[in-house]
Amino acid sequence: MSFIHVNVMTQAVHHILVALDVHPNADLRLQTNASQSIICCEDRDQSPVINEYDLVALEKVLQLAEAMRTQNPSLKTLVHTLTVTTDVERAASATRTAYAMGADQVHIASVAADFSSLNASQTLQNDSPPVVRAADVAKAIVQTVKQHKIDSVWLGMMSPIYEGQIVPALVADELKWPLMSNVISASIDEVESTCFSLQSHLDAQIHVCQLQPPFIAAVELRIAEPRFVSLPQMIRARQKQFDSFNILPVQSACSEHLNPIHRTKRSAQPITIEELTHLLKL
């Protein structure tokens, strides 16, 4: 009896994750406070869009992925995006742009809205923005990195996700990855396609660094210009599926005494006297 030996070659896969923030189609100002919370405005009267700084990061990553595929066809390069939101349906309508631009997999993490870090006067308003804590955003990124074996994480320097450097610092600390900020240029090595050459602008000086994954990079707005998305590309993007999952709020010492007020619609009832009294006692 003769045996035929078949060598099965497993194709190497390189995964890149871009963190995307979705907000109303208007100028959004995010606020980071002492409780490490990110204030996310969700105006139901406006169509959500991807933050322009994160679009720039996504464009640069797509360019790098295309260069990696060209230089090393045997290396399968996949571009992932992740959005952490309190409203999956609204976020999905915006993140289809990522599919249309060329992303391979779009992930959406759902987290409960939290109003606990707002003061009483803010909570009295019906249109008070929900709060997504930085710890929850970082948890979603770390979970996605581990589940999909991500090699590097990219985000916009002025993105709300980067506000105060809290989220990148939490992710870098949890994963033990180096963090490169103020990146103004990125390219792949001419010999090793998985080696990145990054230039950052810090303290009025240009710093050049050769990095092998894993790492986290925060890019500036001038690094790239997002590509034009055509109508046929958007139509094809509508047919693709999202990977959605839930994130349980991170329990921390500073949040154990908080009693979040969950409000998903602007037409919600005003805060009650009992709730206001409780907030004032905090």
N, C-alpha and C positions, 0 to 999 in steps of 0.2 A: 504494500500500500504506500503510495507516495503522497506527500503533503505539499501543498502550495502555500508558501508564506507570502502574505500580503502586508506590506507596510502601509499603515494608515497614517498619513501626515495631517496633523492638526494645524489649521491655519492660525497664525498668531493674530490676535485682535488687540487694537489699541483704542481705549475708550477715553473720550474727552467730554467733560461736563461743563455747561455754561449755565450759571444761575441767572434767571430772568425775573425781573420785577414787573408786575402788571398793575397799571393804575389808570384812572380816568383820562380821557383825551383832553387834558388840560395841564397847566403848569402845576406840578405837585411838589410840595415842600414836606419832607419827612422830618420827623422830630425824634431824636434819641434822648431818653431821659435817664435818670439815675437808676431806675428799675430795669434797665436794659431792655426797653420796649421800642418797637418800631411802630409809629403811628401810620396806618394805611388808610387813606381816604377812599371810600367806595361810593361814588356818586351814581345813583341809579339812572340819572338823566343823561349820562354821558357814556359813550362807547369806550370800553377799556382798550388800552394799547400797551405795548411793551416799552419799558423805559428806554430812551434813546441811547443811553450809555451802555446798557446791556445789549442792545442791537449791534452796537459797534464791536463789543466783545464777541458776540456770536459771529459777526462777519469775519473778524480776524481768525477765529477758530476754524471757520469753514474754509478760509483760504489756506490755513496751515494743513488742514486735513486733505485738501485737494493736492497740495504739494507732496504730502507724505504718500498718498496713493500713487502719484506719478513717479516718485523716486523709488518706491519700494512696492511694486504691485502685489507682492506676496503678503504684505501686511494689510490686514483689514482694519481700516480706521472708521470708527463710529462716533458721531457727534450726538451727545445727549443734551437736553435742556431740562431745567427744573424750575418750577414756579410754586411758591408757597402762598396760599391764598385762603380767605375765608369763604369764597364763593367759587366753586369749581366750574360751574356753568359759564360764568362771565369770564373767568380766566381762560377757559378753553377756546372761546371765540377769539381771544387776542393771540394766544400762543400758536394758533394755526399758522401765523406768519412765520414761525420758526420752521415748521414743516415746509412751507412754500419756499423758504430761503435755501433749504437743503439739509436740515437736521434729520437725523435718522430715527431718533426716539424722543418723544416729548413726555415728560413726567410732571404730574401736578399733585402736590401735597396739600391736603385739606386740613386746616387747623381751626379750632373754635375761636371765634372773635372774643377779645378780652377788653373790657372797659375799666378794669380795676385800677390802672395807673392814671386814669384821668381824674381831675379834681371835680368837686361837686358842681361848679358852674359849667364845666364842659359837659358833664353827664346830663345836665338838665336839658340840653339841646337835643332835639329829635335827630338831627343830622350829625351827631357826634361820631367821629370816625372810629371804627373798631381798631383794636390793637393786636398786632402780631408780635409776640416777644422775640427778641433776637435769639434767645436760647432755642425756641421752637424752630426758627429758620435754620439755625446751625444743625439741629438734630435731624431735620429733613435732608440736609445736604450730606451729612455723615452717613445716614441710612442709605441714601442712594449710592454713595461712593462704595460702600461695603457690598451692597446687593449686586451692583452691576460692575464691580471691579474697575472703577474709574481710575485712570492714571493721572489726570490733572484736572483742576477746577479753575475756571475763568469767570470773571465778572467785571462789570464796569466800575471804574474808579469812583465816579460820582453817583453811582447807583444808590438808591435807598438801602439796598442790601449791604452796601459797604459803609453806610453812614456810621461815623464814629469808630470804624474798624472793628466793631464788636463782633459781628458775625464771622468775618475771616479769621479773627484771632481765636474765637471759640473753636472753629473747624480745625485750624492749624494745630491748636493745643490738643484736641481730641485725637486727630490722626497722626500727630507728630510729623507734619509736613512743613517744609519751608514756605514762607509767604513772601512773594515779590510784588511790591506795589509800585505805582506810578510808571507802569510799563508803557513806553512810547514806541517800541519797535519789537517785533518778534519774528523769528524765522527758524527754519530747521537746518540742522547741520548738513553740509554737502555730502558727508560720508555716512553718518549715522542718522537715519530719518527720525528716530525717537529722541534725539538730543536737540534741545531748543536753545537758541541764542536770544536772550532778552536784554533789552536796553531800558533802563529806568532813569527818570529825571528826579534826582533827590539833592536838595541843598544846592541848587544852581549848578549841579554837575551831572554829567552823563556817566552812568555805571553800566558796564557790560558784564553779563553773567551767563555762563553755559550751565544749563540745568538738565539733568536727567529726571524723568518722572520717578516718584510723584512730587507734585508741588501745587501751590495756589498762586494764581497771577491776577492782579487787578490792573486793567489797562485804562489808559486815558482816551479821551474822545478823539484825538488826532491820529490814533493808530490805524484807523480804517474808515471807510465810508460804506454804510450798508447798501447792499445791492438792490436794484429795482425788482419788485415782485409783480409779475404779470397776472392778469385775471385767470388764464388757464392754470397757472401754478397754484393760485388760491383755490380754484375749484378742485384740483386734485388733492390739495391739502385737506379739504373738507371730508374726504373719503377715508382719511387715515384715523386710526384709533389712538387714544391717549392711555398712558399708564397712570392711573390715579390711585392714591392711597391716603390713609388718614394718619395724622400725627397726634399722639397724645401729648398734652401740654407737659413741659418739663417742670417737675416739682423742685423748687429751690427754697432756701431759707427766707428769701425776701418776698416770696409769693404765697407762702403757706397761709398767711392771715388774710389774704385778699379774697374777695367774693365777687368774681367777674359778673358783669351784667351783659348777657348775650342779647344782642339786638341785630337782626338781619335786614330789617327794612326801615326806611326813613320815616314811614308812617307809624312806627311803633309808639306805644303809649309813653307819656313822660314818666320820669322816675317817681316812685311813690315816696311818701313821707318817711316810711320805715326804712327804705333803701337810702334816702338822703341822710337820715340820722345815723345809719350804720357807717356811711362814708365819712361823715364828719368826725366820728369817733376814732377813725384810723390814724 
